[in-house]
Structures are given as structure tokens and as C-alpha cells.
């Protein structure tokens, strides 16, 4: 092996290590986000909604959607979203209604109670955004760069699922 090949191999190993670190960080950040939501809801006394359900309410927002639409948007796994939607309907955070065209599909939207959770999560995220900027943790340009990078990874992974067997 010549020196160029050794450098390329070292770079490849270095990239793989950094990529694995990135994957680990994304996973940890997601779990940490759920912990932050749990702590916030415990602080304000909303105990019947779990963090995954709070995120679901936040992501539905003003929309009327089906479980399949939430899954295809990439927010949730199929059984996970169906279970949580059912629970949120039972607890009065969402309305549900059968679709006129496809009677198997159910469309859901937030109730006033669900909208309160949506708004609470929105306020929490706004506080975080303000804190990240005011403490110089992240700038707009840095967030934009991170988002662009993560979208490219998302497209790559999506292509792996769709086109590579």
C-alpha cells in the first residue's frame, strides 16, 4: 500500500467515525428533546400527555390529517402514530372523523384542549430559539447550514429505502 492509499484509508476511517458520531448525536438529541418536553409538561402540570403525543399535537397544528399522512411526512412510525392518535382522541385532545371517500381512513384535527398543548410546545420552542441566539449557541446561518446538511442526509437515506435493496 502506497502513502496515498494509506491517507485515503485513514480519511475513510475518519469519515466513518465522524458519521457514527453524528448518528449517535442525532439519536441522543431526539431523546433529549423528549426529556425536555416531559420536564416542561411536568412543570406546568400537564401529566396525561407524553412527550411523543405532545410533539404529535405540535406537528398536526392547524391541519386535518390522517395517520398515514403523518407517517409519510416522516414524523412517526405507523403503529406508534395510530396508538397515540387513538389515545389523544380518547383523552379529548383530537377530533376524529371518517373520510367520506375512503371510509377506512380517519382524519384527525386538534380540539381546543389539543390546541393548548400545541401552543405550549410552540412557546417552549420559541424560548429555546431565543435562548440559543441570545447566548450565541447558534446563529441563523448555522441553523440554516445544519438544516441543509440534515435534509441532504434525509434525502440520501430516503433514496436508500426506495431504490437500493
N, C-alpha and C positions, 0 to 999 in steps of 0.2 A: 504494500500500500504506500503510495507516494504521499508527500506532505499535503498536497491539495485534497486528496481523498480523506486524509485524517482530519483536516479542517472541516470539510463538508460533513463528515460523520459526527464530529463534535458539535457542529451547528445544528444538525438534525436532532441529536440527543438533547441539546439545549432547548430547541423549539418544543420537542415533545414534553420535556419537564415543565416548561412555562405553560403549555397548553393544558396539561393536567392540573397545574396550579390554578389556572383560570376556571376550569370546570369545577374544581373544589370550591373556589371562591363564589361562583355563581350559586352553587348549592347552599353554601353557608349563608349567603346574603338572603336567599329566599326564606330559609328557616328563621333567620334573624328578623326579617320583616314580619313573619307570622308572630314571633315573640313580641315585637314592638306593638303590633295590633292587639295582642292578648293583654299586654300590660295597660295599654290605653283604655281598652274596654273595661278592664277590672277597675281602673282608676275612676271612670265615670259611672260605674255601677251597671253596665250592660253585660250580664253574665250568661244569658241564654244563647248568644250568637258567638260561634267560634271564629277564629281569625280567617279561615278559608271562606266561611259564609260571609264575613264582613267584606272581604275582597270581592266575592261574587256580587254582593249588593252594590259595591262601588263600581264594578265593571259594567253591570247592567245599566245603571244610571237612568236616563230618560228613555231608554229603548224598551221595546217589547220584543222578546227573543224566545227562541226555542233552546232546549238543552243542546241540540245538535249545532246550532249557530254558535253557542258559547264554546263548544268543543272545537269547531272548525276555526274559530278565531284564535285558538291556541291557549285559551285560559285554563282549561280543565280537562281531566280525563273523563271519559263517558260515564262510568258508574259513579265516580266521585261527584260529578255535576248533577246527575239525576237524583242521587241521595240527598245532596244539600238543597237542591231546589224543592224537593218534597218536604224536607224539614222546614224550610223557610216559609213555604205555603202554610203548613200546619201551624206555625208559630205566628202567622199573620204579617210577615214581612213582605210577602209577594202575593199577587193575584195570579190565578192561572185560568186559562180558558182554552178549550179545544179549538184547533184550527178549523175553519169552515171547509177548506178544500181537502186537507189531509186529516181526517178525524183521529189518526193515531198520534199526531203531533200536538203538543200542548205549548201554547205561548204564555210567557210569564212577564209581569211587569211589577214594579215596586208599589207597595201600599204606602200611605203616609208614614207608617212605622218603619218600613224599609228605607224610605227616603231620608229619615232621620239618621239612620246608620250610614247611608251613603254620604250624607253631608258631614257627619262626624269624621269619617275616614278622609274626606276631602280636606277638612280643616287640619287634620293631623299631617297629611302630606304637604299642605301649604306651609305649615310651621317648619317641617323638615326642610323644604326647599329654601325657605327664608334663612334658616339656621346654617345650612350648607353654604349659602352665598355669603352671609354676613361674617361667618368665621373663616372665609376663604378656603373652605374644603374643596369646593368645586365652583368653577365659573360656567357661564353659559356655553362657551366654546368647548370646555372639557366635557360637559354633559352631551353636547351635540356630537362630539367625537366618539364618546363611549357608545351612544345610541347607534351611530352609524356602524361602528365595529360590530356590535351585538346583532344588528339587523343582517349584516353580511354572514355572520356565523349561523343565524337562524335560517337564512336562505340556503346556505350550504347543507345544513342538517336536513331541511325540508327536501332538498333535491336528493339527498341520500335515501330518504324514506321512499320518495316517489319513483326514482329512476334507477337506483342501484339495488340489486337483490343480494 
